Amino acid sequence: MNKGVFFIIGAAMLWGTTGTTQAFAPMGASPLTVGTMRLLIGGFGLLIVAIVGRSFTGGKFNPVHVIAGAVLVAIYQIAFFSAVNLTGVAVGTIVAIGSGPAFAGVLGKVVLKEQLDVKWYIATFLAVVGCTLLVLSGESEVSVNPLGILYALISGFGYAAYTMIVKVMLEKARGNAVIALLFFGGAIIMLPALFVYDIAWIFTEKGIFSMAYLGLFATTLSYILFAKGLKLITVAKTTTLSLAEPLTAAVLGIIVLGETLNIMVALGMLCIFTGIVVLSVERQKLSADAK
């Protein structure tokens, strides 16, 4: 198995802890301010790691790629929060998460000339179905807002396009440096949110702990793993494997938050897990001597 698969799944599992961590955040912590603080702390952490590790040495950075990547980081965060606000958690999450792998597959094939095999189609279908079951499992009513759907699609496209830009930049620069520039840039773009919303909660004990974890572990560490993995596997495969995030979130929700394990949740988890296994396991090629 390509070790890049392990790096991406590891990163996705760390991302999957964000929901549980936010559940323990203080009252008044809005998703947008949480997202901004996560990017700011995580981006600064990535910057320190890159500087200490001399990751910027010898790297070539195209200013267009850096700016576009930072903007996309901010866009897919802001668009997701806007989608959830307008059309609800269920539809917003399904469309954003479900469209990401599809956009990544198209971008990877058209722009980077990556090949999409049958396993990718099967795994992506299973993972998206699984995400849909997980999100709908707790929803008695589902509302659809056209503008909310558009924001969710923008979020999915933004994540896929950001992943593609990182893949391109990794050809001429080290992963830690690339991710540090894009995330710190994205944090700067989102910084005005901290002056619009109440941020007093950040300075409480729970606020400091939750933000430190989200920034340093769910962002800095996770995206170090993400960069290592993306260096070794395709954009399409990376984005589909990233759907280990909602699987992790579901498991933690049941174990830590005491959420109910019903049939839809169980089937959703099984679908995502099966999709990841299908995409992860590679057929072993037998040499002539081994026949």
C-alpha positions as CSV (number, residue, x, y, z in Angstrom):
1,M,0.0,0.0,0.0
2,N,1.3,3.5,-0.9
3,K,2.3,5.2,2.3
4,G,0.8,8.4,1.0
5,V,-2.6,6.7,1.7
6,F,-1.7,6.5,5.4
7,F,-0.7,10.2,5.5
8,I,-4.0,11.3,4.0
9,I,-6.1,9.1,6.2
10,G,-4.1,10.3,9.2
11,A,-4.8,13.9,8.2
12,A,-8.5,13.2,7.6
13,M,-8.8,11.5,11.0
14,L,-7.4,14.6,12.7
15,W,-9.8,16.8,10.7
16,G,-12.6,14.5,12.0
17,T,-11.9,15.6,15.6
18,T,-12.8,19.2,14.9
19,G,-16.6,18.7,15.4
20,T,-16.1,17.0,18.8
21,T,-13.6,19.7,19.8
22,Q,-16.0,22.5,18.9
23,A,-18.7,20.8,21.0
24,F,-16.5,21.6,24.0
25,A,-15.8,25.2,22.9
26,P,-17.4,28.0,25.1
27,M,-20.8,29.4,24.3
28,G,-20.7,32.2,21.8
29,A,-18.1,30.6,19.6
30,S,-19.4,31.1,16.1
31,P,-18.3,28.7,13.3
32,L,-16.7,31.6,11.3
33,T,-14.6,32.9,14.2
34,V,-13.6,29.3,15.1
35,G,-12.6,28.7,11.5
36,T,-10.6,32.0,11.4
37,M,-8.8,31.3,14.7
38,R,-8.0,27.7,13.5
39,L,-6.5,29.0,10.3
40,L,-4.5,31.7,12.1
41,I,-3.0,29.4,14.8
42,G,-2.6,26.5,12.4
43,G,-1.1,28.7,9.7
44,F,1.4,30.3,12.2
45,G,2.3,26.8,13.5
46,L,3.0,25.7,9.9
47,L,5.0,28.8,9.3
48,I,7.2,28.1,12.4
49,V,7.7,24.4,11.4
50,A,8.6,25.4,7.8
51,I,11.1,28.0,9.1
52,V,12.7,25.8,11.7
53,G,12.9,22.9,9.2
54,R,14.4,25.3,6.5
55,S,11.6,24.2,4.2
56,F,11.7,27.4,2.3
57,T,15.3,26.8,1.2
58,G,15.7,26.1,-2.5
59,G,12.0,26.3,-3.1
60,K,10.4,28.1,-6.0
61,F,7.1,29.8,-5.4
62,N,4.9,31.2,-8.1
63,P,3.2,34.3,-6.7
64,V,0.0,33.5,-8.7
65,H,-0.2,30.0,-7.1
66,V,0.4,31.4,-3.6
67,I,-2.2,34.1,-3.9
68,A,-4.7,31.8,-5.6
69,G,-4.1,29.0,-3.1
70,A,-4.6,31.4,-0.1
71,V,-7.8,32.8,-1.6
72,L,-9.1,29.3,-2.2
73,V,-8.4,28.3,1.4
74,A,-10.5,31.3,2.6
75,I,-13.2,30.7,0.0
76,Y,-13.9,27.1,0.8
77,Q,-14.1,27.9,4.6
78,I,-16.4,30.9,4.2
79,A,-18.5,29.3,1.5
80,F,-19.1,26.2,3.7
81,F,-20.2,28.3,6.7
82,S,-22.5,30.3,4.4
83,A,-24.0,27.2,2.9
84,V,-24.8,25.7,6.3
85,N,-26.3,28.9,7.4
86,L,-28.6,29.2,4.4
87,T,-29.6,25.6,3.7
88,G,-28.9,23.8,6.9
89,V,-26.2,21.4,8.1
90,A,-27.5,18.3,6.3
91,V,-27.8,19.6,2.7
92,G,-24.8,22.0,3.1
93,T,-22.5,19.3,4.3
94,I,-23.7,16.7,1.8
95,V,-23.2,19.0,-1.2
96,A,-19.9,20.4,-0.1
97,I,-18.3,17.1,0.9
98,G,-19.9,15.1,-1.9
99,S,-18.9,17.6,-4.6
100,G,-15.3,17.8,-3.5
101,P,-14.1,14.4,-4.9
102,A,-16.1,15.0,-8.2
103,F,-14.5,18.4,-8.7
104,A,-11.1,17.0,-7.8
105,G,-11.4,14.1,-10.3
106,V,-12.3,16.5,-13.1
107,L,-9.6,19.0,-12.3
108,G,-7.0,16.3,-11.8
109,K,-7.9,14.7,-15.1
110,V,-8.2,17.9,-17.2
111,V,-5.4,20.0,-15.7
112,L,-2.9,17.5,-14.3
113,K,-3.7,14.7,-16.8
114,E,-4.3,12.2,-13.9
115,Q,-6.0,8.9,-14.8
116,L,-9.2,7.9,-13.0
117,D,-9.6,4.2,-12.6
118,V,-12.6,2.1,-11.8
119,K,-11.6,1.8,-8.2
120,W,-11.8,5.6,-7.8
121,Y,-15.3,5.8,-9.2
122,I,-16.5,2.9,-6.9
123,A,-14.8,4.3,-3.8
124,T,-16.0,7.8,-4.4
125,F,-19.6,6.6,-4.9
126,L,-19.5,4.6,-1.7
127,A,-17.9,7.4,0.3
128,V,-20.4,10.0,-0.9
129,V,-23.4,7.7,-0.2
130,G,-21.9,7.1,3.2
131,C,-21.6,10.8,4.0
132,T,-25.2,11.3,2.8
133,L,-26.5,8.6,5.2
134,L,-24.4,10.0,8.1
135,V,-25.7,13.6,7.7
136,L,-29.3,12.7,7.0
137,S,-29.4,10.2,10.0
138,G,-30.2,12.9,12.5
139,E,-32.4,15.1,10.3
140,S,-36.2,14.9,10.4
141,E,-36.6,17.8,7.9
142,V,-34.4,18.8,5.0
143,S,-34.5,22.2,3.5
144,V,-33.1,23.2,0.2
145,N,-32.0,26.8,-0.5
146,P,-30.7,27.4,-4.1
147,L,-28.1,30.0,-2.9
148,G,-27.1,27.7,-0.1
149,I,-26.5,24.9,-2.6
150,L,-24.4,27.3,-4.7
151,Y,-22.2,28.2,-1.7
152,A,-21.8,24.5,-0.9
153,L,-20.7,23.8,-4.5
154,I,-18.3,26.7,-4.3
155,S,-16.9,25.2,-1.1
156,G,-16.4,21.8,-2.7
157,F,-14.8,23.3,-5.7
158,G,-12.6,25.5,-3.6
159,Y,-11.2,22.6,-1.6
160,A,-10.6,20.6,-4.8
161,A,-8.9,23.5,-6.6
162,Y,-6.8,24.2,-3.5
163,T,-5.6,20.6,-3.4
164,M,-4.7,20.8,-7.1
165,I,-2.7,24.0,-6.6
166,V,-0.8,22.4,-3.7
167,K,0.0,19.4,-5.9
168,V,1.4,21.7,-8.6
169,M,3.4,23.7,-6.0
170,L,4.9,20.5,-4.5
171,E,6.8,19.9,-7.7
172,K,9.1,22.9,-7.0
173,A,8.9,23.4,-3.2
174,R,8.6,21.5,0.1
175,G,5.3,20.6,1.5
176,N,5.6,22.4,4.8
177,A,6.5,25.6,3.1
178,V,3.7,25.4,0.6
179,I,1.0,24.6,3.1
180,A,2.3,27.3,5.5
181,L,2.1,30.0,2.9
182,L,-1.4,29.1,1.8
183,F,-2.9,28.7,5.2
184,F,-1.3,31.7,6.7
185,G,-2.4,33.7,3.7
186,G,-6.0,32.3,4.1
187,A,-6.0,33.3,7.7
188,I,-5.0,36.9,6.9
189,I,-7.9,37.1,4.4
190,M,-10.4,35.8,7.0
191,L,-8.9,38.0,9.8
192,P,-11.6,40.7,9.5
193,A,-14.1,38.2,11.0
194,L,-12.4,38.6,14.4
195,F,-13.3,42.3,14.4
196,V,-17.0,41.7,13.4
197,Y,-18.0,38.9,15.8
198,D,-17.6,38.6,19.6
199,I,-14.3,36.8,20.4
200,A,-14.3,37.1,24.2
201,W,-14.8,33.3,24.4
202,I,-11.3,32.8,23.0
203,F,-9.7,34.0,26.2
204,T,-11.5,31.6,28.5
205,E,-9.9,28.3,29.6
206,K,-12.1,26.2,27.2
207,G,-11.5,28.7,24.4
208,I,-7.7,28.6,24.7
209,F,-7.6,24.7,24.9
210,S,-10.0,24.2,22.0
211,M,-8.3,26.7,19.8
212,A,-4.8,25.3,20.6
213,Y,-5.9,21.8,19.7
214,L,-7.8,22.9,16.5
215,G,-4.9,25.0,15.4
216,L,-1.9,22.9,16.3
217,F,-3.2,19.4,15.9
218,A,-6.2,19.5,13.6
219,T,-4.5,22.0,11.3
220,T,-0.7,22.2,11.7
221,L,0.0,18.5,12.2
222,S,-2.9,17.4,9.9
223,Y,-1.7,19.5,7.0
224,I,1.9,18.4,7.4
225,L,0.6,14.8,6.9
226,F,-1.7,16.1,4.0
227,A,1.3,17.6,2.2
228,K,3.3,14.4,2.6
229,G,0.5,12.3,1.3
230,L,-0.4,14.5,-1.7
231,K,3.2,14.3,-2.8
232,L,2.8,10.6,-3.3
233,I,-0.8,10.1,-4.7
234,T,-3.2,11.9,-7.1
235,V,-5.5,14.8,-6.3
236,A,-8.6,12.7,-7.0
237,K,-7.5,9.9,-4.7
238,T,-6.4,12.4,-2.0
239,T,-9.8,14.1,-2.0
240,T,-11.8,10.8,-1.8
241,L,-9.6,9.5,1.0
242,S,-10.2,12.8,2.9
243,L,-13.8,11.5,3.4
244,A,-12.3,9.5,6.3
245,E,-13.0,12.9,8.1
246,P,-16.8,12.4,8.5
247,L,-16.2,8.7,9.4
248,T,-13.9,9.8,12.3
249,A,-16.4,12.5,13.3
250,A,-19.2,9.9,13.4
251,V,-17.2,7.5,15.6
252,L,-16.2,10.2,18.0
253,G,-19.7,11.5,18.2
254,I,-20.9,8.0,19.3
255,I,-18.0,7.3,21.7
256,V,-17.4,10.8,23.2
257,L,-20.6,12.7,22.7
258,G,-23.0,9.8,23.3
259,E,-24.7,10.2,19.9
260,T,-27.1,7.4,18.8
261,L,-25.8,4.6,16.5
262,N,-28.9,3.9,14.3
263,I,-29.1,1.9,11.1
264,M,-28.4,4.9,8.8
265,V,-25.3,5.9,10.8
266,A,-24.1,2.3,10.8
267,L,-24.6,1.9,7.0
268,G,-23.1,5.3,6.4
269,M,-19.9,4.4,8.3
270,L,-19.7,1.0,6.5
271,C,-20.0,2.7,3.1
272,I,-17.3,5.2,3.8
273,F,-15.0,2.6,5.3
274,T,-15.6,0.2,2.4
275,G,-14.8,3.1,-0.1
276,I,-11.6,3.9,1.7
277,V,-10.5,0.2,1.7
278,V,-11.3,-0.1,-2.0
279,L,-9.2,2.9,-2.8
280,S,-6.4,2.0,-0.4
281,V,-5.7,-1.6,-1.2
282,E,-3.5,-2.1,-4.3
283,R,-3.2,-5.2,-6.3
284,Q,0.1,-6.9,-5.7
285,K,2.0,-7.6,-8.9
286,L,3.7,-11.0,-9.0
287,S,7.1,-11.2,-10.5
288,A,7.9,-13.9,-13.0
289,D,10.1,-15.7,-10.3
290,A,7.2,-15.7,-7.9
291,K,4.8,-17.6,-10.2
